[in-house]
Amino acid sequence: MTIEEIIGLVSALDGVLTLTPGPGGEWPELSWGDAFFYYSPDGVVPTNVQPFATIVTKNYPGDETSRLDRPDTFRVNIHAGKEEFARRLGRSPRDTGGTDVDPAVTDTLIAHPVYGTAGWLAVVNPASKTEPATRELLETAYRLARARHERRADSARG
């Protein structure tokens, strides 16, 4: 899967806002070239909600173990939730007992190296081995984000 394929897949989902920061915008230079996916049917970047998935193309401070400084390397990060995390990896997100593989390995579903305990999964350079799971997980994360949005909207209406 390419970055463009993933952006196309997720952006086509109803109510998704795709943020792709670049030069000249309001977003920090560190985020340029990355992609952030929000469920936001009004098309406005939410101020109090995290994206449900991201694509990062470089190392971030404190998040270097995937070695995204290698040429043509990116990582898809997906907020899969606790249940899907456990189903895919066979353990609870909070169980960090050393069962994960090297975070730099490609085409392998792993716990996110920083946010795994919060139910985030990741794949460095998804390809034939992880493409079906990556697609399914992105749709799961989208459904979860949409459901959270709808619950908040219902609660606000009282």
DSSP file (Angstrom, degrees, kcal/mol; ACC not computed):
  #  RESIDUE AA STRUCTURE BP1 BP2  ACC     N-H-->O    O-->H-N    N-H-->O    O-->H-N    TCO  KAPPA ALPHA  PHI   PSI    X-CA   Y-CA   Z-CA
    1    1 A M              0   0    0      0, 0.0     2,-0.2     0, 0.0     3,-0.0   0.000 360.0 360.0 360.0 141.0    0.0    0.0    0.0
    2    2 A T     >  -     0   0    0      1,-0.1     4,-2.2   123,-0.1     5,-0.2  -0.626 360.0-110.7-100.0 165.4    1.2    3.5   -0.7
    3    3 A I  H  > S+     0   0    0     -2,-0.2     4,-2.7     1,-0.2     5,-0.2   0.918 120.8  52.6 -57.7 -43.3    0.6    6.6    1.3
    4    4 A E  H  > S+     0   0    0      1,-0.2     4,-2.4     2,-0.2    -1,-0.2   0.881 107.3  51.2 -63.0 -39.4   -1.7    7.9   -1.5
    5    5 A E  H  > S+     0   0    0      2,-0.2     4,-2.4     1,-0.2    -1,-0.2   0.910 111.8  47.0 -63.9 -42.1   -3.7    4.6   -1.5
    6    6 A I  H  X S+     0   0    0     -4,-2.2     4,-2.6     2,-0.2     5,-0.3   0.932 112.0  49.4 -66.7 -45.2   -4.3    4.8    2.2
    7    7 A I  H  X S+     0   0    0     -4,-2.7     4,-2.7     1,-0.2     5,-0.2   0.918 112.7  48.9 -59.5 -43.2   -5.2    8.5    2.0
    8    8 A G  H  X S+     0   0    0     -4,-2.4     4,-1.2    -5,-0.2    -2,-0.2   0.910 111.5  49.2 -62.6 -43.5   -7.7    7.7   -0.8
    9    9 A L  H  < S+     0   0    0     -4,-2.4     4,-0.3     2,-0.2     3,-0.2   0.947 118.4  37.3 -61.1 -51.5   -9.2    4.8    1.1
   10   10 A V  H >< S+     0   0    0     -4,-2.6     3,-1.6     1,-0.2    -2,-0.2   0.896 112.8  56.5 -72.9 -40.5   -9.8    6.7    4.3
   11   11 A S  H 3< S+     0   0    0     -4,-2.7     5,-0.2    -5,-0.3    -1,-0.2   0.766  99.0  63.0 -63.2 -24.6  -10.7   10.0    2.7
   12   12 A A  T 3< S+     0   0    0     -4,-1.2    -1,-0.3    -3,-0.2     2,-0.2   0.621  80.5 102.8 -76.2 -12.3  -13.5    8.3    0.8
   13   13 A L  S X  S-     0   0    0     -3,-1.6     3,-1.7    -4,-0.3     2,-0.0  -0.507  88.5 -95.4 -73.9 140.1  -15.3    7.4    4.1
   14   14 A D  T 3  S+     0   0    0      1,-0.3    -1,-0.1    -2,-0.2    -2,-0.1  -0.297 104.8   8.6 -59.4 128.0  -18.3    9.6    4.9
   15   15 A G  T 3  S+     0   0    0      1,-0.3    25,-3.0    26,-0.1     2,-0.4   0.529  89.4 143.2  83.4   6.5  -17.5   12.4    7.2
   16   16 A V  E <   -A   39   0A   0     -3,-1.7     2,-0.5    23,-0.2    -1,-0.3  -0.660  35.3-159.5 -85.3 133.6  -13.8   12.0    7.2
   17   17 A L  E     -A   38   0A   0     21,-2.8    21,-2.5    -2,-0.4     2,-0.6  -0.964   8.1-158.8-107.5 121.7  -11.6   15.1    7.3
   18   18 A T  E     -A   37   0A   0     -2,-0.5     2,-0.6    19,-0.2    19,-0.2  -0.906   3.2-163.4-104.5 121.3   -8.0   14.4    6.1
   19   19 A L  E     +A   36   0A   0     17,-3.0    17,-2.4    -2,-0.6    -2,-0.0  -0.919  12.3 175.0-106.6 121.6   -5.4   16.9    7.2
   20   20 A T        -     0   0    0     -2,-0.6    15,-0.2    15,-0.2    12,-0.1  -0.784  21.3-152.1-125.8  86.3   -2.1   16.8    5.3
   21   21 A P        +     0   0    0      0, 0.0    12,-2.0     0, 0.0    13,-0.2  -0.179  24.5 158.5 -61.4 148.8    0.0   19.7    6.6
   22   22 A G    >   -     0   0    0     10,-0.2     3,-1.5    11,-0.1     5,-0.3  -0.924  45.6 -47.1-156.0 179.9    2.6   21.3    4.4
   23   23 A P  T 3  S+     0   0    0      0, 0.0     3,-0.1     0, 0.0    -1,-0.0  -0.193 118.3  26.9 -56.1 143.6    4.6   24.5    4.0
   24   24 A G  T 3  S+     0   0    0      1,-0.3     2,-0.1     3,-0.1     0, 0.0   0.408  99.2 107.0  87.0  -3.1    2.7   27.7    4.3
   25   25 A G  S <  S-     0   0    0     -3,-1.5    -1,-0.3     2,-0.2     0, 0.0  -0.311  83.1-103.6 -99.1-174.8    0.0   26.4    6.6
   26   26 A E  S    S+     0   0    0     -2,-0.1    -1,-0.0    -3,-0.1    -2,-0.0   0.489  88.1  97.7 -87.3  -3.3   -0.7   26.8   10.3
   27   27 A W  S    S-     0   0    0     -5,-0.3    -2,-0.2     1,-0.1    -3,-0.1  -0.581  84.4 -92.9 -92.6 149.9    0.7   23.4   11.3
   28   28 A P    >   -     0   0    0      0, 0.0     3,-1.6     0, 0.0     4,-0.5  -0.195  31.3-117.9 -61.1 149.0    4.2   22.8   12.7
   29   29 A E  G >  S+     0   0    0      1,-0.3     3,-1.5     2,-0.2    -2,-0.1   0.825 111.0  67.4 -56.8 -34.4    6.9   21.9   10.2
   30   30 A L  G 3  S+     0   0    0      1,-0.3    -1,-0.3     3,-0.0    28,-0.1   0.822  99.5  51.6 -56.8 -30.8    7.4   18.5   11.9
   31   31 A S  G X  S+     0   0    0     -3,-1.6     3,-2.1     2,-0.1    -1,-0.3   0.568  80.0 120.1 -85.3  -8.9    4.0   17.5   10.7
   32   32 A W  T <  S+     0   0    0     -3,-1.5   -10,-0.2    -4,-0.5    25,-0.1  -0.317  78.1  20.5 -59.3 134.1    4.6   18.4    7.1
   33   33 A G  T 3  S+     0   0    0    -12,-2.0    -1,-0.3     1,-0.4     2,-0.1   0.289 103.8 104.7  90.5  -9.5    4.2   15.3    4.8
   34   34 A D    <   -     0   0    0     -3,-2.1     2,-0.4   -13,-0.2    -1,-0.4  -0.458  61.3-136.0 -95.3 172.8    2.1   13.4    7.3
   35   35 A A  E     - B   0  55A   0     20,-2.2    20,-2.5   -15,-0.2     2,-0.4  -0.994  11.6-166.1-134.8 140.4   -1.6   12.7    7.3
   36   36 A F  E     -AB  19  54A   0    -17,-2.4   -17,-3.0    -2,-0.4     2,-0.5  -0.993   8.5-154.6-129.0 128.8   -4.2   12.9   10.1
   37   37 A F  E     +AB  18  53A   0     16,-2.7    15,-2.6    -2,-0.4    16,-1.0  -0.913  16.3 174.6-113.1 123.8   -7.7   11.4    9.8
   38   38 A Y  E     -A   17   0A   0    -21,-2.5   -21,-2.8    -2,-0.5     2,-0.9  -0.913  35.7-125.8-121.5 148.0  -10.6   12.7   11.8
   39   39 A Y  E     +A   16   0A   0     -2,-0.3   -23,-0.2   -23,-0.2   -24,-0.1  -0.879  53.7 144.8 -87.6 111.5  -14.3   11.9   11.9
   40   40 A S    >   -     0   0    0    -25,-3.0     3,-2.4    -2,-0.9   -25,-0.1  -0.645  28.3-176.3-151.7  83.7  -15.6   15.5   11.4
   41   41 A P  T 3  S+     0   0    0      0, 0.0   -26,-0.1     0, 0.0   -25,-0.1   0.710  86.3  58.9 -61.9 -19.1  -18.8   15.7    9.3
   42   42 A D  T 3  S-     0   0    0      2,-0.2     3,-0.1   -27,-0.1   -27,-0.0   0.525 109.8-123.2 -86.5  -3.3  -18.7   19.5    9.5
   43   43 A G  S <  S+     0   0    0     -3,-2.4     2,-0.4     1,-0.2   -27,-0.0   0.620  70.2 125.5  77.2  12.8  -15.2   19.6    7.9
   44   44 A V        -     0   0    0    -27,-0.0    -1,-0.2    -4,-0.0    -2,-0.2  -0.886  69.9-111.0-107.4 134.9  -13.6   21.5   10.7
   45   45 A V        -     0   0    0     -2,-0.4     2,-0.0    -3,-0.1    -5,-0.0  -0.477  40.1-121.3 -63.1 120.3  -10.5   20.1   12.5
   46   46 A P        -     0   0    0      0, 0.0     3,-0.2     0, 0.0    -1,-0.1  -0.354  17.0-157.1 -64.7 142.1  -11.7   19.1   16.0
   47   47 A T  S    S+     0   0    0      1,-0.2    -2,-0.1    -2,-0.0     3,-0.0   0.666  89.8  37.4 -92.9 -18.0   -9.9   20.9   18.8
   48   48 A N  S    S+     0   0    0      2,-0.1     2,-0.4     0, 0.0    -1,-0.2   0.098 103.4  78.5-121.8  22.7  -10.7   18.3   21.5
   49   49 A V        -     0   0    0     -3,-0.2     3,-0.1     0, 0.0     0, 0.0  -0.994  67.9-133.8-135.6 137.3  -10.4   15.0   19.6
   50   50 A Q        -     0   0    0     -2,-0.4    -2,-0.1     1,-0.1    -3,-0.0  -0.534  38.4 -96.2 -80.9 154.5   -7.4   13.0   18.5
   51   51 A P        -     0   0    0      0, 0.0   -13,-0.2     0, 0.0    -1,-0.1  -0.323  23.2-135.7 -62.7 155.9   -7.3   11.6   14.9
   52   52 A F  S    S+     0   0    0    -15,-2.6    27,-2.5     1,-0.3     2,-0.3   0.619  86.1   7.3 -89.4 -12.9   -8.5    8.0   14.6
   53   53 A A  E     -BC  37  78A   0    -16,-1.0   -16,-2.7    25,-0.2     2,-0.3  -0.974  66.6-171.5-159.8 155.2   -5.6    7.2   12.3
   54   54 A T  E     -BC  36  77A   0     23,-2.3    23,-2.9    -2,-0.3     2,-0.4  -0.962  17.5-144.3-143.6 161.2   -2.4    8.9   11.1
   55   55 A I  E     -BC  35  76A   0    -20,-2.5   -20,-2.2    -2,-0.3     2,-0.4  -0.995  21.6-168.3-124.1 123.4    0.4    8.3    8.6
   56   56 A V  E     - C   0  75A   0     19,-2.5    19,-2.5    -2,-0.4   -22,-0.1  -0.923  14.9-173.9-116.3 142.1    3.8    9.5    9.7
   57   57 A T        +     0   0    0     -2,-0.4     2,-0.3    17,-0.2    16,-0.2   0.302  67.5  32.2-115.3   5.0    6.8    9.8    7.4
   58   58 A K  S    S-     0   0    0     17,-0.1     2,-0.1   -28,-0.1    11,-0.1  -0.966  89.6 -81.2-154.3 165.8    9.5   10.7    9.9
   59   59 A N        -     0   0    0     -2,-0.3     5,-0.2     5,-0.1    -2,-0.1  -0.474  38.9-153.6 -68.9 143.6   10.7   10.1   13.4
   60   60 A Y  B >   -G   63   0B   0      3,-1.4     3,-2.7    -2,-0.1     8,-0.1  -0.852  38.8 -80.5-111.1 154.4    9.0   12.3   16.1
   61   61 A P  T 3  S+     0   0    0      0, 0.0    -1,-0.0     0, 0.0     0, 0.0  -0.343 121.8  11.9 -55.0 127.8   10.8   13.2   19.4
   62   62 A G  T 3  S+     0   0    0     -2,-0.1     2,-0.1     1,-0.0     3,-0.1   0.440 117.7  80.0  82.7   0.0   10.4   10.2   21.7
   63   63 A D  B <   +G   60   0B   0     -3,-2.7    -3,-1.4     1,-0.1     3,-0.1  -0.578  48.2 118.5-138.3  70.9    9.2    8.0   18.8
   64   64 A E    >   +     0   0    0     -5,-0.2     3,-1.9    -2,-0.1     5,-0.2   0.485  42.7  95.4-113.0  -6.6   12.2    6.9   16.9
   65   65 A T  T 3  S+     0   0    0      1,-0.3    39,-0.1     2,-0.1    -1,-0.1   0.699  78.4  60.8 -68.3 -19.1   12.1    3.1   17.3
   66   66 A S  T 3  S-     0   0    0     38,-0.1    -1,-0.3    37,-0.1    -2,-0.1   0.552 101.0-135.7 -81.7  -5.2   10.3    2.5   14.0
   67   67 A R    X   +     0   0    0     -3,-1.9     3,-1.4     1,-0.1    -2,-0.1   0.933  37.1 170.5  52.5  54.2   13.3    4.1   12.2
   68   68 A L  T 3   +     0   0    0      1,-0.3     5,-0.3    -4,-0.1    -1,-0.1   0.427  61.7  83.7 -75.7   3.0   11.2    6.2    9.9
   69   69 A D  T 3   +     0   0    0     -5,-0.2    -1,-0.3   -11,-0.1    -2,-0.1   0.471  68.1 104.3 -81.9  -2.2   14.4    8.1    8.9
   70   70 A R  S X  S-     0   0    0     -3,-1.4     3,-1.0     1,-0.1     0, 0.0  -0.500  89.3 -88.3 -74.4 149.3   15.0    5.2    6.4
   71   71 A P  T 3  S+     0   0    0      0, 0.0    -1,-0.1     0, 0.0     3,-0.1  -0.278 107.2   4.2 -58.7 141.6   14.3    6.1    2.7
   72   72 A D  T 3  S+     0   0    0      1,-0.2     2,-0.4    -3,-0.1    -3,-0.1   0.832  97.4 137.8  54.9  39.0   10.7    5.4    1.5
   73   73 A T    <   +     0   0    0     -3,-1.0     2,-0.3    -5,-0.3    -1,-0.2  -0.955  19.5 156.9-119.7 133.4    9.6    4.4    5.0
   74   74 A F        -     0   0    0     -2,-0.4    51,-2.4    -3,-0.1     2,-0.4  -0.947  26.9-137.7-145.0 164.9    6.3    5.4    6.7
   75   75 A R  E     -CD  56 124A   0    -19,-2.5   -19,-2.5    -2,-0.3     2,-0.5  -0.994   5.4-146.9-131.6 133.8    4.1    4.1    9.4
   76   76 A V  E     -CD  55 123A   0     47,-2.7    47,-1.9    -2,-0.4     2,-0.5  -0.866  17.4-162.3 -94.6 127.7    0.3    3.8    9.6
   77   77 A N  E     -CD  54 122A   0    -23,-2.9   -23,-2.3    -2,-0.5     2,-0.4  -0.947   8.1-173.1-114.3 130.5   -1.0    4.3   13.1
   78   78 A I  E     -CD  53 121A   0     43,-3.0    43,-2.9    -2,-0.5     2,-1.6  -0.981  26.5-141.3-133.6 124.1   -4.6    3.2   13.9
   79   79 A H  E     + D   0 120A   0    -27,-2.5    41,-0.2    -2,-0.4    65,-0.1  -0.657  35.0 165.3 -81.6  89.8   -6.7    3.6   17.0
   80   80 A A        -     0   0    0     -2,-1.6     4,-0.5    39,-1.2    -1,-0.2   0.682  40.0-124.4 -82.9 -19.9   -8.2    0.2   16.9
   81   81 A G     >  -     0   0    0     38,-1.3     4,-2.2    37,-0.2     5,-0.2  -0.055  31.1 -74.0  88.2 162.1   -9.5    0.1   20.4
   82   82 A K  H  > S+     0   0    0      1,-0.2     4,-2.5     2,-0.2     5,-0.2   0.887 127.0  49.5 -63.0 -43.4   -8.9   -2.4   23.2
   83   83 A E  H  > S+     0   0    0      2,-0.2     4,-2.3     1,-0.2    -1,-0.2   0.939 114.9  42.3 -66.1 -46.7  -11.0   -5.2   21.8
   84   84 A E  H  > S+     0   0    0     -4,-0.5     4,-2.5     2,-0.2     5,-0.2   0.880 112.9  54.7 -68.7 -36.8   -9.6   -5.1   18.3
   85   85 A F  H  X S+     0   0    0     -4,-2.2     4,-2.8     2,-0.2     6,-0.3   0.954 111.2  44.9 -56.5 -51.3   -6.1   -4.7   19.7
   86   86 A A  H  X S+     0   0    0     -4,-2.5     4,-2.1     1,-0.2     5,-0.2   0.887 112.5  51.7 -63.0 -39.9   -6.5   -7.8   21.8
   87   87 A R  H  < S+     0   0    0     -4,-2.3    -1,-0.2    -5,-0.2    -2,-0.2   0.904 116.1  40.2 -63.2 -41.2   -8.1   -9.8   18.9
   88   88 A R  H  < S+     0   0    0     -4,-2.5    -2,-0.2     1,-0.2    -1,-0.2   0.871 128.5  27.8 -78.1 -38.0   -5.2   -8.9   16.6
   89   89 A L  H  < S-     0   0    0     -4,-2.8    -3,-0.2     2,-0.3    -2,-0.2   0.525  98.3-124.2-106.5  -6.6   -2.3   -9.3   19.0
   90   90 A G  S  < S+     0   0    0     -4,-2.1     2,-0.3    -5,-0.3    -4,-0.2   0.742  80.3  74.8  73.7  22.2   -3.6  -11.8   21.4
   91   91 A R  S    S-     0   0    0     -6,-0.3    -2,-0.3    -5,-0.2    -1,-0.2  -0.981  87.1 -89.9-156.7 162.3   -3.1   -9.6   24.5
   92   92 A S    >   -     0   0    0     -2,-0.3     3,-1.3     1,-0.1    -9,-0.1  -0.444  37.7-119.1 -70.9 148.6   -4.4   -6.6   26.2
   93   93 A P  T 3  S+     0   0    0      0, 0.0    -1,-0.1     0, 0.0    25,-0.1   0.844 115.8  53.1 -57.2 -32.3   -3.0   -3.2   25.2
   94   94 A R  T 3  S+     0   0    0     23,-0.1     2,-1.2     1,-0.1    23,-0.1   0.601  85.4  92.9 -81.8 -10.1   -1.8   -2.7   28.8
   95   95 A D    <   +     0   0    0     -3,-1.3     4,-0.2     1,-0.1    -1,-0.1  -0.712  47.3 168.2 -84.3  96.8    0.1   -6.1   28.8
   96   96 A T        +     0   0    0     -2,-1.2     2,-1.5     1,-0.1    -1,-0.1  -0.098  16.2 146.5-101.8  35.1    3.5   -5.0   27.6
   97   97 A G  S    S-     0   0    0      1,-0.2    -1,-0.1     2,-0.1    -2,-0.1   0.061  76.2 -92.2 -67.0  28.6    5.2   -8.2   28.5
   98   98 A G  S    S+     0   0    0     -2,-1.5    -1,-0.2     1,-0.1    -2,-0.1   0.759  87.5 129.1  74.5  25.1    7.7   -8.0   25.6
   99   99 A T        +     0   0    0     -4,-0.2     2,-0.1     2,-0.0    -1,-0.1   0.544  44.6  97.3 -90.7  -5.8    5.6  -10.0   23.1
  100  100 A D  S    S-     0   0    0      1,-0.1    10,-0.1    -4,-0.1     2,-0.1  -0.462  70.7-122.4 -85.3 156.5    5.9   -7.4   20.3
  101  101 A V        -     0   0    0      1,-0.2    10,-0.1    -2,-0.1    -1,-0.1  -0.273  52.6 -59.1 -84.1 174.8    8.4   -7.5   17.5
  102  102 A D    >   -     0   0    0      1,-0.2     3,-1.9    -2,-0.1    -1,-0.2  -0.374  47.1-135.2 -54.8 125.0   10.9   -4.9   16.5
  103  103 A P  T 3  S+     0   0    0      0, 0.0    -1,-0.2     0, 0.0     5,-0.1   0.608 101.9  60.7 -63.8 -10.4    9.0   -1.7   15.8
  104  104 A A  T 3  S+     0   0    0    -39,-0.1   -38,-0.1     2,-0.1    -2,-0.1   0.548  76.2 113.3 -93.0  -7.9   11.1   -1.1   12.7
  105  105 A V    <   -     0   0    0     -3,-1.9    19,-0.6     1,-0.1     3,-0.4  -0.373  63.8-130.2 -65.9 142.4   10.1   -4.3   11.0
  106  106 A T  B    S+e  124   0A   0      1,-0.2    19,-0.2    17,-0.1     3,-0.1  -0.558  76.7  16.2 -95.1 158.9    8.0   -3.7    7.8
  107  107 A D  S    S+     0   0    0     17,-3.0     2,-0.4    18,-0.3    -1,-0.2   0.828  96.3 116.2  53.0  40.2    4.7   -5.2    6.7
  108  108 A T        -     0   0    0     -3,-0.4    16,-0.5    16,-0.3     2,-0.4  -0.997  67.4-124.1-139.2 131.0    3.9   -6.5   10.3
  109  109 A L  E     +F  123   0A   0     -2,-0.4     2,-0.3    14,-0.1    14,-0.2  -0.626  43.6 166.4 -75.5 125.8    1.1   -5.5   12.6
  110  110 A I  E     -F  122   0A   0     12,-2.6    12,-2.6    -2,-0.4     2,-0.3  -0.884  44.3 -92.0-134.5 163.7    2.5   -4.2   15.9
  111  111 A A  E     -F  121   0A   0     -2,-0.3    10,-0.3    10,-0.2     5,-0.1  -0.614  60.9 -94.9 -69.1 137.8    1.4   -2.4   19.0
  112  112 A H     >  -     0   0    0      8,-2.2     4,-1.5    -2,-0.3     5,-0.2  -0.342  33.4-128.3 -55.1 133.5    2.2    1.3   18.4
  113  113 A P  T  4 S+     0   0    0      0, 0.0    -1,-0.2     0, 0.0   -49,-0.1   0.724 101.4  18.6 -63.6 -20.6    5.6    1.9   20.0
  114  114 A V  T  4 S+     0   0    0    -51,-0.1     3,-0.3     2,-0.0    -2,-0.1   0.743 135.6  32.8-112.7 -42.9    4.3    4.9   22.0
  115  115 A Y  T >4>S+     0   0    0      1,-0.2     3,-1.5     2,-0.1     5,-1.5   0.156  78.9 111.5-107.3  17.9    0.5    4.6   22.2
  116  116 A G  G ><5S+     0   0    0     -4,-1.5     3,-2.1     1,-0.3    -1,-0.2   0.867  73.3  60.8 -58.5 -37.8    0.0    0.8   22.2
  117  117 A T  G 3 5S+     0   0    0     -3,-0.3    -1,-0.3     1,-0.3   -23,-0.1   0.668 100.6  56.6 -67.3 -13.6   -1.2    0.8   25.7
  118  118 A A  G < 5S-     0   0    0     -3,-1.5    -1,-0.3   -25,-0.1    -2,-0.2   0.239 130.2 -93.0 -98.1  11.6   -4.1    3.1   24.6
  119  119 A G  T < 5S+     0   0    0     -3,-2.1   -38,-1.3     1,-0.3   -39,-1.2   0.679  77.6 145.1  89.2  18.2   -5.2    0.6   21.9
  120  120 A W  E   < -D   79   0A   0     -5,-1.5    -8,-2.2   -41,-0.2    -1,-0.3  -0.755  27.7-167.2 -92.2 136.4   -3.2    1.9   19.0
  121  121 A L  E     -DF  78 111A   0    -43,-2.9   -43,-3.0    -2,-0.4     2,-0.3  -0.758   5.8-165.2-112.0 163.9   -1.8   -0.5   16.4
  122  122 A A  E     -DF  77 110A   0    -12,-2.6   -12,-2.6    -2,-0.3     2,-0.3  -0.987  14.6-163.3-149.7 156.2    0.8    0.3   13.7
  123  123 A V  E     -DF  76 109A   0    -47,-1.9   -47,-2.7    -2,-0.3     2,-0.6  -0.964  15.5-144.8-141.6 124.6    2.3   -1.0   10.5
  124  124 A V  E    S-De  75 106A   0    -19,-0.6   -17,-3.0   -16,-0.5   -16,-0.3  -0.803  85.2 -14.8 -86.6 125.0    5.5    0.2    8.9
  125  125 A N  S    S-     0   0    0    -51,-2.4    -1,-0.3    -2,-0.6   -18,-0.3   0.943  84.7-142.1  46.6  67.3    5.2    0.1    5.1
  126  126 A P        +     0   0    0      0, 0.0     2,-0.2     0, 0.0    -1,-0.1  -0.319  35.6 155.1 -58.1 137.3    2.1   -2.1    4.9
  127  127 A A    >>  -     0   0    0   -125,-0.0     4,-2.1   -21,-0.0     3,-0.8  -0.504  58.4 -39.4-141.3-150.8    2.3   -4.5    1.9
  128  128 A S  T 34 S+     0   0    0      1,-0.3   -21,-0.0     2,-0.2     0, 0.0   0.818 130.3  51.6 -57.0 -36.8    0.9   -7.8    0.9
  129  129 A K  T 34 S+     0   0    0      1,-0.2    -1,-0.3     2,-0.1     4,-0.2   0.846 124.9  23.6 -70.4 -34.1    1.0   -9.4    4.3
  130  130 A T  T <> S+     0   0    0     -3,-0.8     4,-3.0     2,-0.1     5,-0.2   0.441  91.6  98.4-114.8  -1.4   -0.8   -6.6    6.2
  131  131 A E  H  X S+     0   0    0     -4,-2.1     4,-2.5     1,-0.2     5,-0.2   0.926  87.0  46.4 -57.7 -48.1   -2.9   -4.9    3.5
  132  132 A P  H  > S+     0   0    0      0, 0.0     4,-2.4     0, 0.0    -1,-0.2   0.939 116.4  45.0 -60.1 -44.8   -6.2   -6.7    4.4
  133  133 A A  H  > S+     0   0    0     -4,-0.2     4,-2.9     1,-0.2     5,-0.2   0.896 111.8  52.8 -65.3 -39.5   -5.7   -6.1    8.1
  134  134 A T  H  X S+     0   0    0     -4,-3.0     4,-2.3     2,-0.2    -1,-0.2   0.927 110.8  46.9 -62.4 -44.5   -4.7   -2.5    7.6
  135  135 A R  H  X S+     0   0    0     -4,-2.5     4,-1.9    -5,-0.2    -2,-0.2   0.937 114.6  46.7 -61.8 -46.8   -7.8   -1.8    5.5
  136  136 A E  H  X S+     0   0    0     -4,-2.4     4,-2.3    -5,-0.2    -2,-0.2   0.914 112.9  49.2 -62.3 -43.3  -10.1   -3.6    8.1
  137  137 A L  H  X S+     0   0    0     -4,-2.9     4,-2.9     2,-0.2    -1,-0.2   0.869 108.0  53.3 -67.4 -36.9   -8.5   -1.7   11.0
  138  138 A L  H  X S+     0   0    0     -4,-2.3     4,-2.1    -5,-0.2    -1,-0.2   0.907 111.1  47.1 -63.6 -40.1   -8.8    1.6    9.3
  139  139 A E  H  X S+     0   0    0     -4,-1.9     4,-2.4     2,-0.2    -2,-0.2   0.883 112.0  50.4 -68.1 -37.7  -12.5    1.0    8.9
  140  140 A T  H  X S+     0   0    0     -4,-2.3     4,-2.5     2,-0.2    -2,-0.2   0.941 110.8  48.5 -63.3 -47.3  -12.9   -0.2   12.5
  141  141 A A  H  X S+     0   0    0     -4,-2.9     4,-2.4     1,-0.2    -2,-0.2   0.888 111.0  51.8 -61.2 -39.1  -11.1    3.0   13.7
  142  142 A Y  H  X S+     0   0    0     -4,-2.1     4,-2.7    -5,-0.2    -1,-0.2   0.939 109.9  48.4 -61.0 -47.9  -13.4    5.1   11.5
  143  143 A R  H  X S+     0   0    0     -4,-2.4     4,-2.4     1,-0.2    -2,-0.2   0.898 112.3  49.0 -61.7 -40.8  -16.5    3.3   13.0
  144  144 A L  H  X S+     0   0    0     -4,-2.5     4,-2.3     2,-0.2    -1,-0.2   0.916 112.3  47.8 -64.6 -42.9  -15.3    3.8   16.5
  145  145 A A  H  X S+     0   0    0     -4,-2.4     4,-2.3     2,-0.2    -2,-0.2   0.900 112.2  49.8 -65.0 -40.7  -14.6    7.5   15.9
  146  146 A R  H  X S+     0   0    0     -4,-2.7     4,-2.5     2,-0.2    -2,-0.2   0.920 110.7  49.5 -63.8 -43.3  -17.9    8.0   14.3
  147  147 A A  H  X S+     0   0    0     -4,-2.4     4,-2.4     2,-0.2    -2,-0.2   0.901 110.6  50.2 -63.6 -41.2  -19.7    6.3   17.2
  148  148 A R  H  X S+     0   0    0     -4,-2.3     4,-2.3     2,-0.2    -1,-0.2   0.919 111.1  49.8 -62.1 -42.6  -17.8    8.5   19.7
  149  149 A H  H  X S+     0   0    0     -4,-2.3     4,-2.3     1,-0.2    -2,-0.2   0.917 111.4  48.1 -61.4 -44.7  -18.8   11.6   17.7
  150  150 A E  H  X S+     0   0    0     -4,-2.5     4,-2.5     2,-0.2    -1,-0.2   0.883 110.4  51.4 -66.9 -38.4  -22.5   10.6   17.7
  151  151 A R  H  X S+     0   0    0     -4,-2.4     4,-2.4     2,-0.2    -1,-0.2   0.922 111.5  47.6 -63.2 -43.1  -22.5    9.8   21.4
  152  152 A R  H  X S+     0   0    0     -4,-2.3     4,-2.2     2,-0.2    -2,-0.2   0.900 112.3  49.5 -63.6 -40.5  -21.0   13.3   22.2
  153  153 A A  H  X S+     0   0    0     -4,-2.3     4,-1.5     2,-0.2    -2,-0.2   0.913 111.8  48.3 -65.6 -42.7  -23.5   15.0   19.9
  154  154 A D  H  X S+     0   0    0     -4,-2.5     4,-0.8     1,-0.2    -2,-0.2   0.907 112.1  49.9 -62.3 -42.0  -26.4   13.1   21.5
  155  155 A S  H >< S+     0   0    0     -4,-2.4     3,-0.5     1,-0.2    -2,-0.2   0.881 108.2  52.4 -65.2 -38.6  -25.1   14.1   25.0
  156  156 A A  H 3< S+     0   0    0     -4,-2.2    -1,-0.2     1,-0.2    -2,-0.2   0.825 105.6  54.5 -67.8 -30.9  -24.8   17.7   24.0
  157  157 A R  H 3<        0   0    0     -4,-1.5    -1,-0.2    -5,-0.2    -2,-0.2   0.699 360.0 360.0 -75.7 -18.1  -28.4   17.7   22.8
  158  158 A G    <<        0   0    0     -4,-0.8    -3,-0.2    -3,-0.5    -2,-0.1   0.445 360.0 360.0  78.8 360.0  -29.4   16.5   26.2
